[in-house]
Amino acid sequence: MTVFPQPSAIVIPDLPLVSLDAPPPSVCLPPSFPDGTETPYFVCGDRVKWKPLSDTDNTDTGVIIGRFYAFAHHHHHWSWKYLVFLDTDSYSRCFCSADTAWEQDLEPLDKEQSL
């Protein structure tokens, strides 16, 4: 791999170029906040798992311990984001005890799976 140092950056020519969407000019809370926001799907104490990205994905499970309303740059709108305390047998638990996830990335954990 060839690396060409630049005055303010390092350029690695072997990497593919990534196109980034420009952020909106201003990220302000919606004028109707909090009354106009969607009702959160999950509440504290709900057991959840991450939606798998493929059939071979190791997905984490845990319990919702908090939530906050944040601007989702990847969707260009505001959305609920959750703080999840990971189960002791979760894949990622070996390097973190809690994680955050957007509402659309989580699904309820079946009662049979949580036993």
DANOR-V711942 format. One record per helix or strand of 2 or more residues. SS is the DSSP state (H for helix, E for strand). FROM is the first residue (numbers start at 1). TO is the last residue. If there is no record, write none. Layout:
# DANOR-V711942
ss=[SS | SS]
from=[FROM | FROM]
to=[TO | TO]
This chain:
# DANOR-V711942
ss=[E | E | E | E | E | H | E | H | E | H]
from=[3 | 10 | 47 | 61 | 77 | 91 | 98 | 103 | 106 | 111]
to=[5 | 12 | 50 | 72 | 86 | 94 | 102 | 105 | 108 | 114]
